Amino acid sequence: MESVVFIFSLIDCCALIFLSVYFIITLSDLECDYINARSCCSKLNKWVVPEVIGHAVVTVLMLISLHWFIFLLNLPVATWNIYRYIMVPSGNMGVFDPTEIHNRGQLKSHMKEAMIKLGFHLLCFFMYLYRLVSKIV
């Protein structure tokens, strides 16, 4: 049963790594003026909810399977994702808003957040892989 948990976690983590790289590439395209702010934000806002759901599912799965350390490691990032999604001001297009993305350094902070999430998901990927291999052997 534990190997199934970690196989699912690995697959989910691969999807989250892909999303983090996609966010980084799209934000860097905006930074270099290859795309406009509206199309960038609409592309990124499509993937915010799947990211929140994907990370929340793994967090709850670790809670249910009683992997406390991994649960506590995932909890702050899942909480931050949910908080960020819930606290979108009314009138904004979503988490990424084209009218505000160039104001107050939001582009840099979004880029930094995507980089941190990429590092976190890479760490989790290798941790899940190690746990999977140790359960199989």
C-alpha positions in Angstrom: 0.0 0.0 0.0 2.8 2.4 0.8 4.4 1.8 -2.5 1.2 2.9 -4.2 1.1 6.1 -2.2 4.6 7.0 -3.2 4.1 6.0 -6.9 1.1 8.4 -7.0 3.1 11.0 -5.1 5.9 10.7 -7.7 3.5 11.1 -10.6 1.9 14.1 -9.0 5.3 15.6 -8.1 6.3 15.2 -11.8 3.2 17.2 -12.8 4.0 19.9 -10.3 7.6 20.1 -11.5 6.3 20.5 -15.0 3.9 23.3 -13.9 6.7 25.1 -12.0 8.9 25.0 -15.1 6.0 26.2 -17.2 5.4 29.1 -14.8 9.1 30.0 -15.0 9.2 29.9 -18.8 6.0 31.9 -19.2 7.0 34.5 -16.7 10.4 34.9 -18.3 8.8 35.3 -21.7 6.7 38.1 -20.2 9.9 39.6 -18.7 11.6 39.6 -22.1 8.4 41.0 -23.8 7.9 37.9 -26.0 4.3 37.8 -24.9 2.0 40.5 -23.4 0.8 40.6 -19.8 -2.8 39.6 -20.6 -2.0 36.4 -22.5 0.7 35.5 -19.9 -1.7 35.9 -17.0 -4.5 34.0 -18.7 -2.1 31.1 -19.5 -0.9 31.0 -15.9 -4.3 31.4 -14.2 -5.5 28.3 -16.0 -3.0 26.2 -14.1 -3.4 27.7 -10.6 -6.3 25.5 -9.5 -4.8 22.3 -10.8 -1.6 23.2 -8.9 -3.5 23.8 -5.7 -5.5 20.6 -6.0 -2.4 18.5 -6.9 -0.4 19.7 -4.0 -3.4 19.4 -1.6 -4.1 15.9 -2.6 -0.5 14.8 -1.9 -0.6 16.6 1.5 -3.8 14.9 2.5 -2.5 11.5 1.2 0.5 11.8 3.4 -1.7 12.7 6.3 -3.9 9.7 5.7 -1.0 7.3 5.2 0.6 8.6 8.5 3.8 9.9 6.9 4.1 12.8 9.4 7.4 14.3 8.3 6.4 14.5 4.7 3.0 15.8 5.7 4.5 18.5 7.8 7.0 19.3 5.0 4.2 19.7 2.4 1.7 21.5 4.7 3.2 25.1 4.6 3.5 25.0 0.7 -0.1 23.7 0.4 -1.3 26.3 2.8 0.5 29.1 1.0 -1.1 27.9 -2.4 -4.6 27.8 -0.9 -4.1 31.2 0.8 -2.8 32.8 -2.4 -5.8 31.5 -4.3 -8.3 32.6 -1.8 -6.9 36.1 -1.2 -7.2 37.2 -4.8 -8.7 40.8 -4.7 -12.1 41.2 -6.3 -11.8 42.6 -9.8 -8.5 40.8 -10.5 -8.3 38.3 -13.3 -6.9 35.7 -10.9 -3.7 35.1 -8.9 -1.8 36.6 -11.9 -3.4 39.9 -12.9 -2.2 41.7 -16.1 -2.8 45.2 -14.7 -0.7 44.5 -11.6 2.0 42.1 -12.7 4.4 44.9 -13.6 3.6 47.0 -10.5 5.6 46.8 -7.3 7.9 44.1 -8.5 5.2 41.4 -8.7 6.8 39.8 -11.7 10.0 39.3 -9.8 8.2 37.9 -6.8 6.1 35.5 -9.0 9.4 34.4 -10.6 11.0 33.9 -7.2 8.0 31.9 -6.0 8.1 29.7 -9.0 11.8 29.0 -8.5 11.3 28.1 -4.9 8.4 25.8 -5.7 10.6 24.1 -8.4 13.3 23.5 -5.8 10.8 22.2 -3.3 9.2 19.9 -5.8 12.5 18.5 -6.9 13.4 17.8 -3.3 10.1 16.1 -2.8 10.6 14.1 -6.0 13.8 12.6 -4.7 12.4 12.1 -1.3 9.4 10.2 -2.7 11.7 8.2 -5.0 13.9 7.2 -2.1 10.9 6.2 0.0 9.5 4.2 -2.9 12.8 2.3 -3.5 13.3 1.7 0.2 9.7 0.2 0.4 10.2 -2.0 -2.6 13.7 -3.4 -1.6 
